[in-house]
Structures are given as structure tokens and as C-alpha cells.
Amino acid sequence: MKDFAGKVAFITGGASGAGLGQAKVFSEAGCKIAIADIRQDHLDEAKAYFKEKKVDVHTIKLDITDRKAYAAAADEVEKVFGGPPQLLFNTAGVNTFGPAEASTYEDFDWVMGVCLGGVINGMITFVPRMIKSGRPGYIATTSSLGGFMGGATTAPYSAAKAAVNNLMESYSQALKPYNIGVSVLCPGNIKSNIAEAVYTRPKGMENTGYNVTDKTINLLRSIHAQGIDPVELAQILKTAMENEQLYVLPFPNAQDMLRNLFENVIDQSSPEGAKRMEERRRKMFEEMAKNAPKDNPYRGSEDVGFAQARKDITWVKPMRMGPPPPPKKEN
Ligand SMILES: NC(=O)c1ccc[n+]([C@@H]2O[C@H](COP(=O)([O-])OP(=O)(O)OC[C@H]3O[C@@H](n4cnc5c(N)ncnc54)[C@H](O)[C@@H]3O)[C@@H](O)[C@H]2O)c1
């Protein structure tokens, strides 16, 4: 898609971080913007920002896991703009960190409900409407680098994002005949408010297996403060959409990293490969420790209990940053 002028863009999570960056860049490109977000304070701030720029954006308070509310939001957009959006940005997402083995059902239900379920709801709500409108369209979903790899402390998030990558690949093939393009954006670290995601955790899903405190939230804030600027990220996404790229990989050495990751997958499917892979992993951690910058944002993470199990879960070994311990001999 080359020309965005006059097109309606619906952006979930559009009131903060990556979504707000998309709202800024695509309104600049001439889109009419609808922002949907669960946080009213974020919506108000975004509305005020655009008002000052004399840009009219339509804001909707929406929890993307609520299917009925999602359909109502789509109806509202059609009423306000005279038709369904040509551009759908599935950007809203949440995150929380802790040992996979300490996870609760609620950790999975919440993170996967928003990060995967919310994207599915977006597709089911809008794809038929976009097709029926007969106009060319584009869907850009924000996934994560985490979707390409599991992590000991990111199980629900990584699983959701891996599914999102796969889902977008399916839709990309399915929607070509309708002239609807698909991209999946897989960033590393973004300068955003995602450290506050836990504040939107719904009632009834509070039960977490992870240690989440003001200190861990503050540590996360300082990590994300070092991420890519959301406007820069949205500009990268726009260029990728102009070139109909399915995958958008806005992090350094993306291609080498993915080559390594897929090599790991292949290696782990043979006994010799598994040994090679363990060795490579160990070296990688040693290299990382040697080259860690002085202002390494993860420094101090163990002190504040970041990504650890909830205090009363005593059977979980404390997470350690750094190289994995040598493999245990079997009894
Ligand atoms: N921050 C990072 O380092 C990073 C890295 C890779 C991918 N991502 C992804 O980028 C996307 C945007 O996140 P961000 O980092 O800009 O965070 P952010 O918190 O700044 O923005 C996300 C927005 O989504 C909203 N939201 C959360 N749950 C919602 C729900 N159920 N319904 C509607 N809106 C909801 C939040 O209120 C927030 O305004 C997410 O999908 C996230 O997983 C983030």
C-alpha cells in the first residue's frame, strides 16, 4: 500500500507507546485515526495531544478481549467514518515476567487473552467488514522479537507472540486475493509504558505466580526507557507496509539473530546438534556478560526480585541472569 491519504485507521493500544507512534505517523500520512484503548487516562492524553496538533482523532474505550464491545466499537467506527477502516493496527499488548514453572492459569489467560485473543478478536471483527467494503486494505499487527524464541521468564508472552506471527502468516496468504496486505511487526525493546501493563490486569485475573512489585515495575520502566522511539518504529512499519513486507524486524542484527535461532531449532533435533547448541548458548551468555554495557538496564534486576516467582512459592529455584548451569548428571 503506497497511499495512506484519506484512509481510516483503527489502532488498538493507540493511546500509548507503539500504538500512539502509529497514530502520529499515519495521521501525518493523511489517515483518519480511530484509537481504541483500555485506559481512559491514556485516551485523554492522546486526545489532548492531537487536539493541540489540530488533528481530529476518534477515541474509543475498549477492552479488546471483550468481543461484544469490539463489535460495538467497529459499528461506532463505521458510523463515524462512513465505513469500516481500511487499515487495522492490532497493537495493544501486555506483558509480565516470571518463571514459566510458577505461572498460574490467570497469567496465561490474561497475557494470551490480550496479546493473542485480542488480535484474533480484531481479525474476526474487521476482516469480513474490510472484505465486504471491496476496498484495498492493510492489517499491521505488533508482535515481538519474543515471538521467535521462548524464554524462561516470558512463557505466556512468547507463546502468544509466536502464535501471532504464525496467525499473520496465514492471514497474509488468505487475504492476498482481496487486496488486503498483512505485516507483523516484531520489535525488540520499545520506549513505552508497557511496564504499567499490570495496572490493566482485570478483576478475577489477579492471581499471579510472579513477583510483581513497585520495584519490579520501576526496573521495567528503566529498561523500556532505553527502547526504540515509537515514532521511529512506526516509520519503519510504514515503509514495510509500502513494500508489502510480511515480517518487520526493527532490531540490530535481525537477520543474523534469526539465522542463529533457526539453526538452534535444527540443532535441537539431533543429539550432536543439541550438544553444539548448549555450547553455543553458554558462549553467547559469556560474551554477553563480558560485553554488557556499564548502564546495563538489567543490572540490579535480581536485587529487586524482577522476573522471580511470587514470594510464597518456595519450590521454584531463584532465576539467575547469565549462563545456564552445566547439565546435571542423571542418577
Ligand atoms: N515495549 C516493548 O519493549 C515491546 C517490545 C516488543 C513488542 N511490544 C509490543 O508492542 C505493543 C504495544 O505495546 P507498548 O510497548 O507500546 O506498550 P504501552 O503499554 O505503552 O501501550 C499499549 C497500550 O495498549 C493498551 N491495552 C492494554 N491492554 C488492553 C486491552 N485489553 N484492550 C485495549 N487496550 C489495551 C494499554 O492501555 C496501552 O495504552 C504490544 O503488543 C507489545 O506486546 C512491546
The ligand as an SDF file (V2000), in Angstrom:
LIG
                    3D

 44 48  0  0  0  0  0  0  0  0999 V2000
    7.6540   -2.3350   24.9670 N   0  0  0  0  0  0  0  0  0  0  0  0
    8.3840   -3.2330   24.3760 C   0  0  0  0  0  0  0  0  0  0  0  0
    9.5920   -3.3210   24.6170 O   0  0  0  0  0  0  0  0  0  0  0  0
    7.7810   -4.1390   23.3600 C   0  0  0  0  0  0  0  0  0  0  0  0
    8.6340   -4.9990   22.6340 C   0  0  0  0  0  0  0  0  0  0  0  0
    8.0960   -5.8110   21.6510 C   0  0  0  0  0  0  0  0  0  0  0  0
    6.7510   -5.7770   21.3960 C   0  0  0  0  0  0  0  0  0  0  0  0
    5.9340   -4.9530   22.1080 N   0  0  0  0  0  0  0  0  0  0  0  0
    4.5040   -4.9300   21.7920 C   0  0  0  0  0  0  0  0  0  0  0  0
    4.1420   -3.6350   21.3680 O   0  0  0  0  0  0  0  0  0  0  0  0
    2.7470   -3.4600   21.5590 C   0  0  0  0  0  0  0  0  0  0  0  0
    2.4800   -2.1190   22.1610 C   0  0  0  0  0  0  0  0  0  0  0  0
    2.9900   -2.0840   23.4840 O   0  0  0  0  0  0  0  0  0  0  0  0
    3.8120   -0.8510   24.0550 P   0  0  0  0  0  0  0  0  0  0  0  0
    5.1450   -1.3500   24.4060 O   0  0  0  0  0  0  0  0  0  0  0  0
    3.6840    0.3080   23.1750 O   0  0  0  0  0  0  0  0  0  0  0  0
    3.0460   -0.6420   25.4520 O   0  0  0  0  0  0  0  0  0  0  0  0
    2.1430    0.5130   26.0400 P   0  0  0  0  0  0  0  0  0  0  0  0
    1.6610   -0.0060   27.3430 O   0  0  0  0  0  0  0  0  0  0  0  0
    2.8390    1.8170   26.0260 O   0  0  0  0  0  0  0  0  0  0  0  0
    0.9220    0.5820   25.0320 O   0  0  0  0  0  0  0  0  0  0  0  0
   -0.0250   -0.4500   24.9480 C   0  0  0  0  0  0  0  0  0  0  0  0
   -1.4270    0.1150   25.0620 C   0  0  0  0  0  0  0  0  0  0  0  0
   -2.3430   -0.9770   24.9920 O   0  0  0  0  0  0  0  0  0  0  0  0
   -3.3740   -0.7550   25.9200 C   0  0  0  0  0  0  0  0  0  0  0  0
   -4.0220   -2.0190   26.3140 N   0  0  0  0  0  0  0  0  0  0  0  0
   -3.5550   -2.9620   27.1730 C   0  0  0  0  0  0  0  0  0  0  0  0
   -4.4640   -3.9450   27.2990 N   0  0  0  0  0  0  0  0  0  0  0  0
   -5.5100   -3.6100   26.5140 C   0  0  0  0  0  0  0  0  0  0  0  0
   -6.7510   -4.2210   26.2310 C   0  0  0  0  0  0  0  0  0  0  0  0
   -7.1200   -5.3710   26.8260 N   0  0  0  0  0  0  0  0  0  0  0  0
   -7.5950   -3.6120   25.3710 N   0  0  0  0  0  0  0  0  0  0  0  0
   -7.2560   -2.4320   24.8050 C   0  0  0  0  0  0  0  0  0  0  0  0
   -6.0930   -1.8080   25.0300 N   0  0  0  0  0  0  0  0  0  0  0  0
   -5.2390   -2.3860   25.8760 C   0  0  0  0  0  0  0  0  0  0  0  0
   -2.6990   -0.0760   27.1100 C   0  0  0  0  0  0  0  0  0  0  0  0
   -3.6270    0.6390   27.8980 O   0  0  0  0  0  0  0  0  0  0  0  0
   -1.6910    0.8250   26.4110 C   0  0  0  0  0  0  0  0  0  0  0  0
   -2.2290    2.1250   26.2190 O   0  0  0  0  0  0  0  0  0  0  0  0
    2.2990   -4.6520   22.4020 C   0  0  0  0  0  0  0  0  0  0  0  0
    1.6590   -5.5970   21.5740 O   0  0  0  0  0  0  0  0  0  0  0  0
    3.5860   -5.2130   22.9530 C   0  0  0  0  0  0  0  0  0  0  0  0
    3.4900   -6.5730   23.2430 O   0  0  0  0  0  0  0  0  0  0  0  0
    6.4130   -4.1390   23.0940 C   0  0  0  0  0  0  0  0  0  0  0  0
  1  2  1  0
  2  3  2  0
  2  4  1  0
  4  5  1  0
  4 44  2  0
  5  6  2  0
  6  7  1  0
  7  8  2  0
  8  9  1  0
  8 44  1  0
  9 10  1  0
  9 42  1  0
 10 11  1  0
 11 12  1  0
 11 40  1  0
 12 13  1  0
 13 14  1  0
 14 15  2  0
 14 16  1  0
 14 17  1  0
 17 18  1  0
 18 19  2  0
 18 20  1  0
 18 21  1  0
 21 22  1  0
 22 23  1  0
 23 24  1  0
 23 38  1  0
 24 25  1  0
 25 26  1  0
 25 36  1  0
 26 27  1  0
 26 35  1  0
 27 28  2  0
 28 29  1  0
 29 30  1  0
 29 35  2  0
 30 31  1  0
 30 32  2  0
 32 33  1  0
 33 34  2  0
 34 35  1  0
 36 37  1  0
 36 38  1  0
 38 39  1  0
 40 41  1  0
 40 42  1  0
 42 43  1  0
M  CHG  2   8   1  16  -1
M  END
$$$$
